Amino acid sequence: MKKINWPRVWQQRRGLNYLLLPLAWLYALINTIHRGLYGCRWRSRYQSPRPVVVVGNIHAGGAGKTPLVIGLGRLLKDNQIQVAVISRGYGGDYRRQCAAHLVQTTDEATWVGDEAWLIHHRLQCPVIVGQTRQAAIELALKKHPEIQVFLSDDGLQHYRLLPDLTVCVIPYPDGLGNGWRLPAGPLREAPSRLKSMDFVVSNGGASERYHYQLAENGWMHLTTGQRKYPDEFSANAEQNLAIAGIANPQKFFDRVTAQGIMAKTQSLPDHVDYRHITLPADKTLLMTEKDWVKLRPAPYPDAWFLSVSAVLSEALAADFLRAVQALMPKAAENFAKNTPVMDSKDEANQTNQTNHDTN
């Protein structure tokens, strides 16, 4: 049975799309009721003690949120803003043992999720995975009270969390597809939701004011970190195997082809668990950075991943930084409010305790 190419189907309004319209109407109704319960305050919402910037999308599948989160996080760090990232840690085994977990350098991607591990590796800032955003934020502030702002990797449909800024990523060149809801179209929410976004960012459309481009940093060896140039790969397509366990693997395969590398391709499910996948050890394996995160411990002698970074448009970088800086008074106010103030007696007791500990 031929597999349905949903991204292509969602670009049109034809027979299959019309057949799925009743389900799309039902999906839209459920979403409207769910969101309305929070809007009418029938369900409580959570307000973080620190500003929260939610980076998400209204489009099904991968929209390139993770590279953007890393790019925005680096922008904030470069401007001396204490940033932390919260994530659901999709696919992470931590969920079996705890409600939230502070990502450590020694963690494996299978424990915290591939995206959370990658963000921690690239940003070197606190990254917290949690079954709820509230649990992640509370653990983060317990461990790192100096945090000034949170970046939430995904969460536009998590209506319980009250965001201070919203960033919606639009996939390029697909855009909003046929404009219909799932499953007749690619949208989780109506296009009108974009009007409430603070930033609508294209992940490739350079003509848009707010956009970013993925810059290729080169091919890196899976374990040694050695660099390799595209013309150094075998010209024999049978020798090279490009694999991708991401939402839209074809985008990666197109990048490989654009570099002049001939390769066979193998698409795998998004967030695939490579512990249950056997790959040919006699092939040259080409993969995404997200796949590298999960394959790192594996002893494949000829495996390479393509490192990429988000390059923000000047307008996006400037306006986003300005918007976050405007939220800093809230961060400072809540930090002071939640920091206990010692009177002279408490201070004396603490001094005596310190002297006792050092004697």
VENTABEL-V276082 format. One record per pair of residues at least 4 apart in sequence whose C-alpha atoms are under 6 Angstrom apart, sorted by the first residue. I is the first residue (numbers start at 1). J is the second residue. Records with the same first field share a line. If there is no record, write none. Layout:
I->J  J
//
This chain:
6->10
10->177  178  185  186
11->177  178
12->178
13->17
17->184
20->184
21->184
24->181  182  183  184
32->36
36->40
37->42  43
38->42  43
45->160  161
46->160  161  162
47->162
49->334
50->149  331
51->149  164
52->149  150  151  163  164
53->151  164  165  166
54->151  152  166
55->152  153  154  167  168
56->154  155  156  168
57->168  169
58->187  188  189
59->186  187  188
60->186  187
61->247
62->247
63->171
67->310
68->310
69->73
71->310
74->78
76->81
77->81
82->147  148
83->147  149  150
84->126  127  150
85->127  150  151  152
86->127  128  129  152
87->129  153
88->129  130  131
89->112  113  116  129
90->113
91->113
92->110  111  112  113
93->111
94->111
99->130  131
100->129  130  135  136
101->128  129
102->128
103->127  128
109->113  114  117  294
119->123
120->124  127
128->136
129->136
130->135  136
140->144
141->145
148->331
166->197  198
167->199  200
168->200
169->201  202
170->175  201  202
171->175  203
172->203  204
180->185
181->185  186  187  188
182->186  187
201->210  211
202->211
203->211  212
204->212  213
210->316
211->313
212->311  312  313
213->310  311
214->308  309  310
215->308  309
216->308
217->307  308
218->306  307
219->227  228  304  305  306
220->225  226  227  304  305
221->225  226  303  304
222->303  304
237->262  263  264
239->283
240->263  283  284
241->263  264  265  285
242->265  285  286  287
243->265  266  267  287
244->249  267  268  287
245->268  269  270  272
246->270
247->270
254->258
256->261
257->261
281->300
284->302  303
285->303
286->304  305
287->305
288->305  306
289->305  307
292->296
312->317
315->319
316->320
329->333
342->346  347
//
